[in-house]
Amino acid sequence: MPNVEKTPRQTIRVERELWEKAGRAVGPRNRGQHVRDFLRWLTHETDELPARPPLTDSDVPPRSGEGTSRAQHDRTQPDTTSPNQL
């Protein structure tokens, strides 16, 4: 009997740079689990949003003509805190 996977393989299209960046963030063999966890949250199978790895300075793109510190980047991001989390 051939090797049968527990779940069928799905194909998605993702920009190469984004796929590689995700691999650096969670490890190249963990991307699929993070995608599955997010899909479970998205489809209301769970209320637990998948954990996101910490942002590194290399993930923050510098503004044109200047370097951007992590603190500067954080101040420019909108507050996405849910009212339920307050």
C-alpha positions as CSV (number, residue, x, y, z in Angstrom):
1,M,0.0,0.0,0.0
2,P,1.4,3.4,-0.9
3,N,2.3,6.0,1.7
4,V,-1.0,7.9,2.3
5,E,-0.9,11.2,4.1
6,K,-3.3,11.9,7.0
7,T,-4.5,15.1,5.3
8,P,-4.6,15.9,1.6
9,R,-2.0,18.3,0.3
10,Q,-3.2,21.8,-0.7
11,T,-1.4,24.3,-2.9
12,I,-1.4,28.0,-2.2
13,R,0.4,30.8,-4.0
14,V,2.6,33.0,-1.8
15,E,5.2,35.6,-2.8
16,R,8.6,34.0,-2.4
17,E,9.9,36.8,-0.2
18,L,6.9,36.4,2.2
19,W,7.3,32.6,2.2
20,E,11.0,32.9,3.1
21,K,10.4,35.6,5.7
22,A,7.8,33.3,7.4
23,G,10.3,30.5,7.3
24,R,12.9,32.6,9.1
25,A,10.2,33.6,11.7
26,V,8.9,30.2,12.6
27,G,11.3,27.7,11.0
28,P,11.1,26.3,7.5
29,R,9.3,23.1,8.7
30,N,6.7,25.0,10.9
31,R,5.0,27.2,8.3
32,G,2.3,24.7,7.5
33,Q,1.3,24.4,11.2
34,H,1.0,28.1,11.5
35,V,-1.2,28.3,8.4
36,R,-3.4,25.6,9.7
37,D,-3.7,27.3,13.1
38,F,-4.6,30.5,11.4
39,L,-7.3,28.8,9.2
40,R,-8.8,27.2,12.3
41,W,-9.1,30.7,13.9
42,L,-10.3,32.2,10.7
43,T,-13.1,29.7,10.4
44,H,-14.1,30.0,14.0
45,E,-13.0,26.4,15.0
46,T,-11.1,28.2,17.8
47,D,-11.0,31.6,19.4
48,E,-7.3,31.3,20.0
49,L,-5.4,33.4,17.5
50,P,-2.1,31.7,16.7
51,A,1.0,33.0,18.5
52,R,3.1,35.4,16.4
53,P,6.9,35.3,16.8
54,P,8.5,38.5,18.1
55,L,9.5,41.1,15.5
56,T,13.2,41.4,14.9
57,D,15.0,44.5,13.8
58,S,15.7,42.9,10.4
59,D,12.0,42.5,9.8
60,V,11.3,46.3,10.1
61,P,12.0,48.0,6.8
62,P,13.9,51.3,7.1
63,R,12.2,54.4,6.0
64,S,13.6,56.0,2.9
65,G,16.9,57.6,3.6
66,E,17.1,56.6,7.3
67,G,17.3,53.7,9.6
68,T,14.3,52.9,11.8
69,S,14.5,51.7,15.3
70,R,12.1,49.2,16.7
71,A,10.7,51.8,19.0
72,Q,10.1,54.2,16.1
73,H,8.4,51.4,14.2
74,D,6.1,50.5,17.1
75,R,4.9,54.1,17.4
76,T,3.9,54.1,13.8
77,Q,1.8,51.0,14.0
78,P,-2.0,51.3,14.6
79,D,-3.3,50.0,17.9
80,T,-4.9,46.6,17.1
81,T,-5.9,45.8,20.6
82,S,-9.3,44.2,20.7
83,P,-11.8,45.9,23.2
84,N,-12.2,42.4,24.7
85,Q,-8.5,42.3,25.5
86,L,-8.6,45.5,27.6
